[in-house]
Amino acid sequence: MQIVTDSGTDINLSPQECAELRVHVVPLVVTLDQTSYRENVDIDTETFYERLAASHALPITSQPSAGAFAELYRQLAATDPEILSIHISSGLSGTVNAARSGASMVPEAHVTVVDTKTLSAASGWQVEAAARAAHLGWPVERILALLGRISEAAESLYTLKELKYLIHGGRISHMKGLLASLLNIKPVIGVEKERGTYVQYGQARSFKGAIEAILALMGRQHAPGSALRVQVLHSNDPEAGEMLREQVERRYDCEWLPLGALSLVLGAHTGPTMVGVAYASQAALADLP
């Protein structure tokens, strides 16, 4: 079995590990100043934010085409037709639908498409677990059950310092976005599990207050001192990422995954100030492959 995913899942695997585990990443696309870039192929995160800061335009993003998925599935099916294609939420991106359309074009490939109903690290945890399970020879039904368990256990919370990118991308209503911008409000955003769309869980008048709100929301689910698996990601603000990481570490017994950069295509919707945390009970994920 081979694994296909998209760059929005922010997998915690090196290129060498991807090759060993037969994980194939299809890049999402961002367009800035009328030039389109494939994430981590035509542009890297640092360069993107440099160009974003210098531009008077706002970025536009798009999912890979169905044809791009079909081409990859066709190539993979030549050596192994069993393919598990795991992608960011259909509630936030058309990537899942493009993958399904691409799979329908390649009847020789046995493609199972998974909608994680989330994004970034929480999606990446599912991809990595699936890849390691497939490497051990697990059947697809057992892997899908594992992904369901990870999805149920894992949560994500985010905040950011400016709202113009969310407003531009239509991820929050323009009226609410305008009001929040005028009041200098910092929202606390999560991804609900039924449709996989953004939901606002709270807000604060300062970034520090938003970090405290994230910790308070985590505390409703996991008592202080609980053993958690945790990963912090940021769009282009490592100091904010470290601040959030330190606050979480003070309250929980953490199994840490590396602090890193959020997918630049996801960051295009939020701007450079986004910071977020994915977390789950260690006990719920104790026997991951």
N, C-alpha and C positions, 0 to 999 in steps of 0.2 A: 504493500500500500504506500502511496505517496500523498504528501500533504501540500495543498495550495492555500495561500492566504494572501492578504493585501497589506500594504505598508501601513495602514491605519491601525493594525493590531499591536504595533510596537513590541514585537516579540523579543524576548531576552535571550537570543541565540546569536552566536557569532557566525560569520559566513562559513567557517569550517564546520561548525555544528549543524548548520542548515544543510550542507552537503552530505554530512554523515547520516543525518536523520531524514534526508530526502524531502526537505521543506523548500518550497518554491514561492517566492514573494512577487506578486504582481503589483507594480507601483501605481498609486493614485496620482492624479495630475492636478497641478496648480497653474493658473494663468495669471501673470502679472505684467502689466504694460504690454498687453497683446502678444506676449510670448508664453508658450506653454512648456512646462517642465514636468518630467516624470520624477517622482520623489526618489532620491538616492541614486538616480541614474543620470539625470541631466543637471541636478542641483542638490546641494546638501543643505542641512538646516542653517548653518552659520551664514552661508551665502544668501539664502532666501531672506533671512531677517535683515541682512545688510541692504538688500535691494528693496525690501518692503519699507525700511526707514527712509530710503532715498526717493521713494516713489510718491506721487500725488494720487495714485490710483489705489483701489482696494482689490484684493485678490479674488479670483473666482476658482472654484475647485470642481473637479469632475471625477467620476469613477472610471475605471478601465472599461473599454468597450467589450461587448459580447464577443466580438471577433478576436480580441486579444486573449480572452479566456479560452475560446475555442482552439486557437492556435497552440496554446500551451497544453491544453488537455490532449490534443491530437499528438503532440510530441511525446508527452508522458505515456500515453496509452501504448505507444510502440514498444515500450519496455515493461510496463506494468499498468493494466487498465483500471486497477482499483485505486480510486482517487477520493480523498476527503478534502473538501474545499470549505475553509472556515473563514468567516468574514465579519467585519464590523456591522453594527445594527442596521437593518433595513429601515428602521425608523429615522435614521440620520443620514443614510447614503443609499444610492441605487446600486451599490456594488453587488449585493446578494442577487438582485434581479438580473444584473449583467452576467453573473456567474451561471445562473440557471439557464439563461438564454444561450450562453456559450456551450453549456453541457448538452443542450438539445441539438446542437449542430454536430456533435461528435458521438454518434451512436456506439462506436467501438470502445468508448471510455465509459466506465461504470462510476459515475461521479455522484457523490453524496454531498449536497451543499448544506452547510450549517450556518444559520443566522445566530450569532452570539447574543444579539439584543443588547450589546454594550460596545465599548470601544477601548482603544489604547491598551493599557496593561491588563485590564480585566479580560479583554479578548485574547491578548497574548498568552495569558496563563492557559487558556483553553487550547491554543495552538500548540504550545510546547508540550502539554500533557498528552495531547493526541499524537504528536510526533514520537514521543518516547514510548507510548503504548503501542503504536504501530510498529516501531522498531523491535519491540519484544514479541510481535506476532499476535497481538490482540485482534479479535474479529471486530468488524465495524460496529456491531450492535453493542458490544461491551464498551467501546470507545465513546459512543454517543451517550451511553448512560453516565460515563465518567464526566463528559462535558456538561451534562445536565446538572450533576452534583456541584461542579465548580461554579456554574452559573448561579445556582441557588445560594451558594455560600459567599460569593464575592460581591463586594459593593465598591462603588467609586464616588468620590466627592471632589468637587473642583471649586475654585474661586479665581477671580481675576481683578485687575486694578482698573481696567477701562472697558467700556461696553460697545464702542463704535463698530467693532468687527462682528460681534454677535447681532447687533441691530442690522447691519448691512446684509448679513447672510440670512436674515429672516428666522434665526433660531429663537429669538424672543420677539414679542410683538413690538412694533415701532412705538406705540404709545407708551407702553410700560418701559421700554428701553429709553425713551426720551425723558420720562419722569425720573428714572433711576439715574440717568446721566446728570440731570440737573441737580439732583440731591446728592450726587457723589456716592451712591450706594454700591457696595460690593456684594454681588449675589453669591449664594452658595448653591451650586448646581449638581444634580445627580442624574443618573439614567435609570428610568423606571423599567421594570423587567417585562411587563406585559407587551408593550409596543416597542420598547427600546428607544424612547424619545427623551429629550432633556426635560427635567422638571426642576423648578426652583424650590429648594427646601427651606431657605431662609435668606437673610441679608444682614449686612452690617454697614456702619458708616465709615469704617476704616479697614484696611487690609489686615491688620493685626486682629481686629474684631472678627473678621471673616474666618481667619485661621482658628480662633477660639470657637466660633460657631461650628466649624467642621469637627473639632474635637468633641463638642457637646453632642453632635449628632452621632458620632461614633460611639460615645458613651451610652447612648440609648440602646445600642445593639450589643455592646461588649463592655462589661464592667472593667474599670481601671485595674491594671495588673494582668488582664487576660493575655493568653498567648496568641498572637496574631501573625499571619503572614502579611507583609506590607511592602508596597513599592510606591515611591513618590516619583512623579514625572513633572516636568515643567516645559513650557513652550520655548522661552528664551530668557529665563530668569533664575539662574542657579542659586542665587542668594535666597530667593523666596522658597525654592525647593528645600534648601538646607534648613530654613526656619521652620517649615512644616515638618520636616523629618525630625528635628530636635524636639518639637512639641509632642509628636506622636511617641517618640522613644521615651520621653519622661513618664508617660502614662501606661505604656503597655510593654509586655515581654515580646519583643519583636524578632521574627525571622525576616531579615531584610533582603530584598532583591535590590539590584543596583539602582541608584538614583540616576535618571537619564532624561533625555529630551523627548518630548511629545512629538508625534508625527507632525511634520511641518504642514501637511495638508489639513490636519485637524487644527493646528495652530493658526492657519489662515482664517478660520472661522472665529477665533477667539483673540488673536493678536499675541504679542510677545510676552504678556504678563500672566498668562494662565499657569496655575499650579494645581496639581491634583494628587489624590492618594487612592490607591486600590488596596483593599484589605479583606481578609477573611480569617475565620478561626483556624488556627493550626490543626486543631483536632478534626475539623471537617475535611481538611486536605492532607491528613497525616500519611495516607498510603498512596500518594500520587506516584506514578512510575518515574 
